[in-house]
């Protein structure tokens, strides 16, 4: 983890991308990039992005704000499979162990906070 910046432009940060692990890829060749910082009480926060494609993931306790791009996340909420649209301004809370399906149509970037 990096030292938390005193100021950063989350849209301009250069994130080193890596291909998504093949078992997680559902469609396309998505890659992800991330930069994170330690927070207080074991928490962390950072910036994450995904290029177009579809992947599955298992989440942590996270609150995030979409700041760029477009896509959809599908997950179980109250026993129902729900697909939610992701676009700048959307605030999303994910829970530890939650299985998600990310479908990104335009490179998606979010700022996130992981609870400690």
Long-range contacts (C-beta under 8 A, 24 or more apart in sequence): 1-36, 1-37, 1-38, 1-44, 2-35, 2-36, 2-37, 3-37, 4-37, 4-38, 4-39, 4-45, 5-37, 10-47, 10-67, 10-109, 10-111, 11-67, 11-68, 11-109, 13-47, 15-47, 15-48, 15-49, 17-49, 17-51, 20-50, 20-53, 20-55, 24-55, 24-56, 24-57, 25-53, 25-54, 25-55, 26-53, 26-54, 26-55, 26-56, 26-101, 27-53, 27-54, 28-52, 28-53, 28-54, 29-53, 30-54, 30-55, 30-102, 30-104, 39-113, 39-116, 40-116, 41-116, 42-116, 43-113, 43-114, 43-115, 43-116, 44-113, 44-114, 44-116, 45-111, 45-112, 45-113, 45-114, 46-111, 46-112, 47-109, 47-110, 47-111, 47-112, 48-109, 48-110, 48-112, 49-107, 49-108, 49-109, 49-110, 50-102, 50-104, 50-107, 50-108, 51-104, 51-107, 52-104, 52-105, 52-106, 52-107, 53-103, 53-104, 54-101, 54-102, 54-103, 54-104, 55-101, 55-102, 56-99, 56-100, 56-101, 56-102, 57-99, 57-100, 57-101, 57-102, 58-97, 58-98, 58-99, 58-100, 59-94, 59-95, 59-96, 59-97, 59-98, 59-99, 59-100, 60-94, 60-96, 60-114, 60-115, 61-94, 61-95, 61-96, 61-114, 61-115, 62-93, 62-94, 62-112, 62-113, 62-114, 62-115, 63-91, 63-92, 63-93, 63-94, 63-112, 63-113, 63-115, 64-91, 64-92, 64-94, 64-110, 64-111, 64-112, 64-113, 65-89, 65-90, 65-91, 65-92, 65-110, 65-111, 65-112, 66-90, 66-92, 66-108, 66-109, 66-110, 67-109, 67-110, 67-111, 68-107, 68-108, 68-109, 69-104, 69-105, 69-106, 69-107, 69-108, 69-109, 70-104, 70-105, 70-106, 70-108, 71-102, 71-103, 71-104, 71-105, 71-106, 71-108, 72-102, 72-103, 72-105, 73-100, 73-101, 73-102, 73-103, 74-100, 74-101, 74-103, 75-99, 75-100, 75-101
